[in-house]
């Protein structure tokens, strides 16, 4: 359908149109998630699907919609610099909405949510196109969107201590993976927020969190040897993540039970990775 059709849908308050089957509307919106036009993708397809999920339009169809979004995570996976990135990145945002809807009321099985979580984690660690803002095409922002999806997963009543620990490991793995360019569009902040979503569940103990922080800290102080392209590529993302985590842990709302003890661990990690500034 034309852009005018969807503009009218938005003008009507995103009420579901009655002139076409929901399946057809959903299929079209799903295709639009991969559009290179940011108004079509960000301004129309994603907010329409997200609103319909939130309003319960898909409550009886949530498992199928989520599976369709999870399938979108494999579209062009492994490609770098191509337009397939938009389908993956915006599919995971809609999948996050599906998980968030189930968090509010039980609509799908725990096994289904765990499967979605596995597929999100697998995609995020295999994603190689890490562009943030793409000139002329808008946001790709795969790492940030993946972090948002993991945050929704962390709030799920279907997952417990073991699964939350895996979420933390996925966050650390993504932060520590080799990159050609450091995060530059707030990815570290979104990953830190995911971590806070885990911590607010108050089920992961300090005995797990402390070595997890130390693993990140050991990388944060690393610098590449002279002669390589950018010495900060080796530890820069880890250092930025620890700073973001400190800020959110210290100042964020709804502090987790471990905040006081964990802040001490994070502060020591920052001192160790910034000796020229934070040690006498």
N, C-alpha and C positions, 0 to 999 in steps of 0.2 A: 504494500500500500504506500501511498505518497506520504511525504512529510506532513502535508496538510491534515491528513487523517489523524496522525498521532498528535499533532498540535491541538486538534479539537478534543481528543481524549484528555489531554492535560488541561485544556480549558474547562472541561466538564468535571474537574476534580479527580481525574484518574478513575472514574467509574468504569467498570468493565463494559465494553460495548456489547450491545445485544444483537448486532447485525452480522456477527461472525462467530463461529465456534471458538471456544477458549483454546482448544488445541491448535488451531490455525494462528491465533493471536500469539500464543506462546512460542510457536515455531518461528514466527517472523521476528519476535523480540529477541529470541536466542541468536538468530543470524545477525541481528543488529548489534549484538554485544561485540562482534568482531569487526564492526565498521571502522574505517579510518577517520571518519568525520566525528569529532568529539561531541557535537551536538546530538548526532544520532545515537552514539554509544553512551556517553556520560549523561547527556541531557534528556534522553528519551528512553532508551531500552532499559538501562539499569534502574533508574528511579521507578519506572513503571512496574517492572518485575518485583523490585524490593517492596514497593507499596502494596502490591497485590498479595505478596507473601505475608506481610505484616497484618493486612486486613483479613486474612484467613481465606482468601479466594482459593488457595491451593491446599487447604487443610486435608482434603481427601485425596490429594494427588501429590503430596509433598515428597514421598519417597521417589516417585518417578521424576519429578522436577529436579530433585537433588542429584539423582543418578545422571540425568542429562547434563547438568552443570559439571559434575565430576568427569564425565566423558570429555567435556570441552577442555579439560586441563591437559589432555594429551594431543590436542590439535597443534601440530607443528613443533612439538616439544623437542628441544635440542637446537632449533634454529636461533640464529642471532641476527638482529637487525632487520627482520622481516615483519610484515604486518600481522602474522599469526599470533603475535604476542598479545594483542588486544583481546582476542577470544579467550585465551587462557586467563589473563589477568582479571577480566570482568566476570568470567564464569565463576571464579573462586569467590568473588564478592557476593554473587547471588547464592552460592552454596553456603556462605557464611550466614546469609539471611535465613536460609532453610534451617540451619542448625539453631539459630537464635529463636526462630519460631517454635521449634521443638523444645527449646529450653523453657519457654513460657507455658506450654501445655504438651503432654505426651502424645505425639502424633505418629512417630515412627519407632521402630524397635531400637534397643540399645546396640544391637549388632550392626544395624544400618548406619548409625552415627559413628561407630568405631570404624566401619569401612570407609566412610567419608573422611574421617580423620586420617586414616592411613593414606588415602589418595591425595589429600592435601599435603601431607608431610613428604610423600614421595615426589610429588610435583615440585614443591618448593626447593627441595635439595637437588633436583635434577635441572631446574630452570637455569638457563645460561644467558638469557636476554635480560639484563638487569637495568635497562634504561628506566629513568624516572619520567621526566617530561620529554616528549618527542615533539620538536618544533613542527607546527602545521598539523599535528595529529593528536595532540593532547597527551593526557596521562596514560602511561603503560603501568609503571609503579608495581611491578610484580611482587617484590619483596614486601612492600608495605601492605598490599592487598592480601598476600599470604599470611602476614602477621595478624591482620584483622580476622581472618578466618580461624587461625589458631586461637585467637582470643575468644571467639565465640565458642569454639570447641572446649576451651578450658572451663567455661561456665556450665557445660553440660552436666546434668545429674547422672548421665550414663558413664562418666569416666571418673576414676578414682586416683589414688596415689600413684599407682604404677603408670597409668596413662599420662598423668600430669607430669611425671618425671620424664617421660618420653617427649612431651611437648617442650620442656626445658632443653632437652638434648638437641632437638631439632633447631630451636632458636640458636643455641651455641654453635651447632654445626654450620648453620647458614652464616652466622657472623664470622666464623673462622675460615670459611672457604676462600681459596685464592680468588682474587678479582683483578680485573684490568683497570678499574677505577673505583675509588672509595665511594661509599654511600654519600649522596649529596642532596637528597630530597626527603630528609626526615625518616629514612628507613630505620635508623637506630632508635628513634623515638617510638615508632610503631612496634618494634620488636621488644623494647622495654615495657611498653604497655601490655603486650602479650604476657610478659613475665609477671607483671602485677596481677593480671587476671588469674594466673596460676597461684600466686602467693595468697591472694584473697580467699582462696578456698580453704586455707589453713589446714592442709593435710600433708604438705611436703615439709619434712623436718629440716632443721638447720644442718643435721648430719649429712644430708644430701645436698643442700644448697651451698654449703661452704666449699666443698671440692669443686662444685660446678662453677662458682665464682673464681676459684683459684685457677681453673683451667683457662678461663677467659683472660685472667690477669697475666698468666704466663705468656700468652700471645700478645697482649697489649703493649708490652715493653719491647717487643722484637722490632728490629729495623733491618732492612735488607742490606747486603754488603755494598760497599761503594762500587759504582759502575753499573748497578742495575737501574732500571728506569726510574723508579720512585721508591725510596727507602721506606716510606710510610705505608705502602700497600700491604706490607706483611702484618702489621699490627694496628693500623689506623682504625679499622672498623671495630675491632674489639675495644680499643680505648674509647671511641665515641660511644659505644654501647654502654660501657661501664659508667660513663658520665651521665648518660641519659637515665640509666637505671637509678643512679644515686639521686638525681633530681626528682624523679617520680616517687621514689621510695620515701624521700625526705619530705616532700611537699604535697604529694598526691592525696586525694580523699580516700576514705575507707581503708586506713592502713592495715596491713596484715598483722597477725599476732607476732610474727618474727621480726617486725620492722626494726626494733631497737638493736637486736643482736646482729641482724643482717647488715644494717648500716655500718656497724663497726667492721665487718668483713669487707664490705665494698670500699670503705674509706681506706683500709689498709691496702687493698688491691690498687686503688688509685695512687696512693703514696708510692707503692713499689714500681708502678709503671710511669710515674712522673717524678723521679728522684731529683731532678734539677730544680723543680719548682716547689715540691712539697716536703722535702727533707732538709734538715740543717746541713 
